[in-house]
Amino acid sequence: MLYDEAYLARTEEMVRAHLPDWGLPPDAALQLLSISENATFRATAGPQDIVVRVYRPGYHEAAEIRSELAWIAALRADDVVPTPAILPTRDGQLLNEVAQDGAPRRLAAFAFVPGGEPQEGADLPGWFRRLGAFHARLHAHAKGWRRPEGFTRKVWDFESMLGERPLWGDFRTALGLDAAGRALLERTARALKDRLAPLTTPDSFGLIHADLRLANLLADGDSLTLIDFDDCGFSWFLYDFASAVSFMEHSPLVPALKDAWADGYRTLAPLPADADAQLDVFVMLRRMLLTAWVASHAETPTAQAMGAPYTAGTLALAEDFLTRRG
């Protein structure tokens, strides 16, 4: 278990020791905001209010994180989407590389933005319509942006999700999965692989956010801010919708959210004629990926909230997918 109480206590101690790097005192008010791949803290001292992300050891190399920050900076400079400013350290570093117990640790800081994730309900399709337009802007920028030399991010393709080199673990180890369930998911994976092969073209595959789920959207009044580009990488553009319905793929709201997202996207860019079918493929792909993630990140609050029932829901979705789309 990476994020046990002792590890989080040491991480908080490390963050406090390095708050002066951003001009805050070590005794600033410090609040743990979230634990997922990373641990994220809010630090407040008088008018200073920042968010410090502590990157999960062993997940991203320094060059990958610098590439993430480079894209965020470009999106802000080009006024593409609202996302928090990156805050450099006093010596001008966007990525703060430090040592803890002899091991390298990496931190980045962002301006605090008020708001909370949109809630499921009558207003959610409206937010998804706006999100569809934001995704269209992100994709257009990614297609035209001249990436800096050395830019590197993970590739989210079939092999890195459900295939031979899974970044988030093997879906066959899902919590509560029995032999029959494993066989069902293996059939589903084969169907997905067949469906995805013809979709991997230069027009359909590129740099995306890859994780704009509700937890990474900050709604404040009428404003919507996009956060947490930690999983941004190279994947199918339409996979971004699947990420947006993460952990709620089984919800009866999803068809309405899909329609709203597509409507918003089409206000700025066309979608393929078979977009509806493609989006269903990517939702199933994401669901299976997250089922593997829940098992491999069992110490996180999100995974603990999902547990074996999430696997059971995945099996039900897989049966339906194979019936309708297999």
Wavefront OBJ file of the C-alpha trace (Angstrom):
o trace
v 0.000 0.000 0.000
v 1.696 3.187 -1.182
v -0.572 5.794 0.401
v -0.868 4.444 3.931
v -1.016 6.804 6.910
v 2.718 6.693 7.573
v 3.577 7.429 3.941
v 1.100 10.320 3.790
v 2.532 11.757 7.003
v 6.040 11.693 5.527
v 4.720 13.227 2.309
v 3.046 16.058 4.222
v 6.279 16.643 6.133
v 8.157 16.866 2.825
v 5.629 19.307 1.366
v 5.882 21.545 4.419
v 9.671 21.538 4.197
v 9.485 22.761 0.592
v 6.662 25.305 0.844
v 9.306 28.079 1.144
v 10.332 27.158 -2.423
v 7.062 28.867 -3.437
v 7.295 31.622 -0.845
v 5.012 30.073 1.789
v 6.040 29.345 5.384
v 6.372 25.721 6.529
v 3.541 26.270 9.027
v 1.033 27.275 6.340
v -2.390 25.674 6.574
v -2.116 22.402 4.638
v -5.068 20.319 3.471
v -4.929 16.987 1.645
v -7.283 17.400 -1.315
v -7.021 14.052 -3.055
v -5.119 10.798 -3.452
v -5.139 9.077 -6.811
v -2.015 8.570 -8.851
v -0.641 11.539 -6.918
v -1.183 13.223 -3.571
v -2.496 16.768 -3.894
v -2.430 19.386 -1.141
v -3.803 22.904 -0.745
v -1.483 25.274 1.098
v -2.751 28.621 2.400
v -0.911 31.436 4.139
v -2.641 34.816 4.163
v -3.386 35.817 0.561
v -1.231 32.992 -0.790
v -3.321 29.996 -1.836
v -1.700 27.252 -3.907
v -2.168 23.602 -4.811
v 0.882 21.342 -4.570
v 0.896 18.069 -6.462
v 3.284 15.365 -5.257
v 3.807 12.948 -8.127
v 3.451 9.234 -7.517
v 6.904 7.608 -7.452
v 7.649 5.441 -10.440
v 4.763 6.606 -12.621
v 6.131 9.505 -14.680
v 9.718 10.377 -15.524
v 10.827 13.991 -15.112
v 10.758 14.556 -18.877
v 7.137 13.384 -19.014
v 6.101 15.794 -16.263
v 7.910 18.693 -17.904
v 6.083 17.831 -21.123
v 2.738 17.904 -19.309
v 3.575 21.312 -17.860
v 4.693 22.563 -21.283
v 1.298 21.729 -22.781
v -0.559 23.396 -19.901
v 1.564 26.511 -20.346
v 0.848 26.526 -24.086
v -2.899 26.104 -23.520
v -2.889 29.074 -21.177
v -0.704 31.187 -23.454
v -2.995 30.466 -26.408
v -6.159 30.978 -24.309
v -7.541 27.587 -25.352
v -9.288 26.400 -22.175
v -9.449 27.641 -18.581
v -6.903 25.765 -16.469
v -4.929 26.894 -13.389
v -1.610 28.672 -13.761
v 1.574 26.756 -13.012
v 3.503 28.444 -10.206
v 7.302 28.356 -10.527
v 9.546 28.049 -7.525
v 11.541 31.057 -6.377
v 14.396 29.972 -8.636
v 12.099 29.646 -11.636
v 11.563 25.868 -11.760
v 8.155 24.534 -12.835
v 9.078 21.040 -11.651
v 10.547 20.929 -8.168
v 12.781 17.857 -7.819
v 13.706 17.050 -4.238
v 14.884 14.053 -2.219
v 13.095 12.198 0.557
v 14.757 9.343 2.433
v 17.353 9.199 -0.325
v 14.744 8.787 -3.065
v 13.811 11.387 -5.693
v 10.426 13.089 -5.352
v 8.805 15.524 -7.774
v 6.421 18.362 -6.990
v 4.592 21.044 -8.969
v 2.410 23.906 -7.786
v -0.652 25.519 -9.318
v -2.824 28.502 -8.504
v -5.837 27.533 -6.409
v -9.124 27.859 -8.296
v -12.425 27.753 -6.375
v -15.198 25.391 -7.381
v -16.305 21.814 -7.121
v -17.037 18.939 -9.447
v -20.370 19.079 -11.281
v -22.931 16.852 -9.622
v -25.049 14.209 -11.291
v -28.483 15.605 -11.993
v -30.530 17.727 -14.341
v -27.713 20.210 -15.015
v -25.064 17.634 -15.931
v -25.875 17.478 -19.682
v -25.345 21.225 -19.827
v -21.869 20.865 -18.370
v -21.131 18.053 -20.818
v -22.193 20.253 -23.730
v -19.598 22.771 -22.611
v -17.069 20.005 -22.039
v -17.572 18.768 -25.605
v -16.638 22.208 -26.898
v -13.610 22.307 -24.597
v -12.473 18.926 -25.913
v -12.820 20.187 -29.485
v -10.573 23.131 -28.600
v -8.021 20.870 -26.912
v -7.922 18.550 -29.911
v -7.559 21.392 -32.401
v -4.702 22.829 -30.369
v -2.985 19.448 -30.077
v -3.172 18.939 -33.835
v -1.616 22.326 -34.602
v 0.788 22.798 -31.695
v 4.485 22.496 -32.383
v 5.612 20.457 -29.420
v 8.957 21.402 -27.828
v 12.004 19.260 -28.412
v 12.098 16.283 -26.065
v 8.321 16.274 -25.521
v 7.288 12.839 -24.288
v 4.064 11.458 -22.861
v 2.616 8.001 -22.442
v 0.734 6.364 -25.292
v -2.735 5.160 -24.325
v -3.440 2.482 -26.927
v -4.883 -1.009 -26.641
v -1.578 -2.593 -25.634
v -0.928 -0.078 -22.833
v -4.485 -0.368 -21.543
v -5.622 -3.977 -21.904
v -2.809 -5.640 -23.830
v 0.735 -6.816 -23.279
v 2.087 -3.716 -21.485
v -0.769 -2.445 -19.279
v 0.085 0.780 -17.464
v -2.627 0.362 -14.834
v -2.468 -3.369 -14.241
v -4.065 -6.468 -15.716
v -7.872 -6.427 -15.964
v -7.787 -10.186 -15.251
v -6.871 -9.376 -11.621
v -10.020 -7.306 -11.072
v -11.487 -7.479 -7.591
v -14.016 -10.284 -7.182
v -13.467 -11.670 -10.682
v -14.109 -15.405 -11.130
v -13.192 -17.667 -14.052
v -16.439 -17.021 -15.939
v -16.066 -13.278 -15.504
v -12.453 -13.415 -16.632
v -13.475 -15.262 -19.787
v -16.157 -12.649 -20.485
v -13.702 -9.784 -20.109
v -11.173 -11.553 -22.316
v -13.822 -11.885 -25.063
v -14.644 -8.220 -24.627
v -10.985 -7.240 -24.857
v -10.617 -9.149 -28.122
v -13.704 -7.429 -29.531
v -12.343 -4.038 -28.483
v -8.978 -4.741 -30.083
v -10.692 -5.570 -33.377
v -12.837 -2.448 -33.207
v -9.935 -0.144 -32.313
v -7.486 -1.251 -35.002
v -9.079 0.720 -37.886
v -9.602 3.802 -35.701
v -5.908 4.480 -35.134
v -5.240 7.082 -37.827
v -3.438 10.456 -37.737
v -6.809 12.235 -37.800
v -8.236 10.239 -34.892
v -5.210 9.738 -32.620
v -3.137 12.432 -30.927
v -2.418 14.346 -27.725
v -5.427 14.403 -25.367
v -6.183 15.159 -21.726
v -7.374 11.559 -21.164
v -8.887 12.119 -17.709
v -11.458 14.932 -17.680
v -13.811 13.053 -15.368
v -16.079 14.998 -13.026
v -13.406 15.087 -10.293
v -11.136 17.017 -12.676
v -13.713 19.685 -13.498
v -14.227 22.691 -11.248
v -17.645 24.303 -11.613
v -18.065 27.692 -9.947
v -21.246 29.492 -10.893
v -21.245 29.541 -14.673
v -17.494 28.944 -15.000
v -15.836 25.616 -15.695
v -12.113 25.022 -15.139
v -10.184 21.964 -16.326
v -7.534 20.526 -14.007
v -5.124 17.596 -13.620
v -3.355 16.883 -16.909
v -1.352 14.126 -15.185
v -2.618 11.425 -17.565
v -2.458 13.483 -20.740
v -0.895 11.495 -23.541
v -1.368 10.132 -27.024
v -4.623 8.327 -27.647
v -7.833 8.438 -29.636
v -9.439 11.882 -29.558
v -12.898 10.426 -28.889
v -11.521 8.538 -25.882
v -11.742 11.864 -24.073
v -15.519 11.430 -23.802
v -15.086 8.010 -22.221
v -12.779 9.533 -19.633
v -15.444 12.109 -18.842
v -17.917 9.414 -17.737
v -15.354 7.538 -15.636
v -16.850 5.508 -12.779
v -20.391 6.304 -13.976
v -20.382 4.332 -17.233
v -23.379 2.320 -15.990
v -25.492 5.413 -15.256
v -28.749 5.847 -17.197
v -27.595 9.438 -17.759
v -24.754 8.392 -20.067
v -26.770 8.428 -23.339
v -27.927 11.990 -22.623
v -24.394 13.007 -21.648
v -23.057 11.486 -24.861
v -25.563 13.441 -26.959
v -24.812 16.676 -25.093
v -21.059 16.201 -25.411
v -21.351 15.518 -29.135
v -23.573 18.586 -29.600
v -20.985 20.743 -27.862
v -18.119 19.256 -29.844
v -19.903 19.862 -33.155
v -20.218 23.571 -32.408
v -16.490 23.797 -33.162
v -15.504 20.673 -35.111
v -17.154 17.795 -36.963
v -17.379 14.283 -35.584
v -17.159 11.068 -37.623
v -20.407 9.730 -39.062
v -20.091 6.675 -36.799
v -19.188 8.702 -33.701
v -21.999 7.196 -31.618
v -20.685 3.666 -32.138
v -17.087 4.765 -31.581
v -17.966 6.441 -28.295
v -19.554 3.210 -27.044
v -16.329 1.363 -27.865
v -14.232 3.876 -25.947
v -16.563 3.833 -22.942
v -16.186 0.042 -22.698
v -12.423 0.350 -23.129
v -12.216 2.937 -20.350
v -14.426 0.876 -18.049
v -12.158 -2.141 -18.380
v -9.074 0.026 -17.879
v -10.543 1.496 -14.699
v -11.488 -1.965 -13.460
v -7.799 -2.856 -13.661
v -6.879 0.465 -12.009
v -9.187 -0.185 -9.043
v -7.361 -3.466 -8.369
v -3.862 -2.025 -8.779
v -4.566 1.133 -6.731
v -6.522 -0.478 -3.903
v -5.113 1.949 -1.317
v -6.777 5.007 -2.888
v -10.143 6.299 -1.646
v -11.652 6.052 -5.136
v -10.679 2.409 -5.539
v -11.931 1.581 -2.053
v -15.277 3.196 -2.851
v -15.581 1.130 -6.040
v -14.363 -2.300 -4.899
v -15.761 -5.587 -6.212
v -19.174 -4.089 -7.099
v -17.436 -2.030 -9.788
v -16.150 -5.268 -11.323
v -19.674 -6.689 -11.271
v -20.900 -3.609 -13.102
v -18.137 -4.026 -15.657
v -19.295 -7.577 -16.363
v -22.849 -6.373 -16.936
v -21.635 -3.666 -19.312
v -19.445 -6.185 -21.131
v -22.386 -8.519 -21.697
v -24.442 -5.641 -23.063
v -21.564 -4.386 -25.221
v -20.984 -7.769 -26.823
v -24.707 -8.114 -27.493
v -25.018 -4.688 -29.095
v -21.576 -3.966 -30.531
v -19.615 -7.231 -30.424
l 1 2 3 4 5 6 7 8 9 10 11 12 13 14 15 16 17 18 19 20 21 22 23 24 25 26 27 28 29 30 31 32 33 34 35 36 37 38 39 40 41 42 43 44 45 46 47 48 49 50 51 52 53 54 55 56 57 58 59 60 61 62 63 64 65 66 67 68 69 70 71 72 73 74 75 76 77 78 79 80 81 82 83 84 85 86 87 88 89 90 91 92 93 94 95 96 97 98 99 100 101 102 103 104 105 106 107 108 109 110 111 112 113 114 115 116 117 118 119 120 121 122 123 124 125 126 127 128 129 130 131 132 133 134 135 136 137 138 139 140 141 142 143 144 145 146 147 148 149 150 151 152 153 154 155 156 157 158 159 160 161 162 163 164 165 166 167 168 169 170 171 172 173 174 175 176 177 178 179 180 181 182 183 184 185 186 187 188 189 190 191 192 193 194 195 196 197 198 199 200 201 202 203 204 205 206 207 208 209 210 211 212 213 214 215 216 217 218 219 220 221 222 223 224 225 226 227 228 229 230 231 232 233 234 235 236 237 238 239 240 241 242 243 244 245 246 247 248 249 250 251 252 253 254 255 256 257 258 259 260 261 262 263 264 265 266 267 268 269 270 271 272 273 274 275 276 277 278 279 280 281 282 283 284 285 286 287 288 289 290 291 292 293 294 295 296 297 298 299 300 301 302 303 304 305 306 307 308 309 310 311 312 313 314 315 316 317 318 319 320 321 322 323 324 325 326
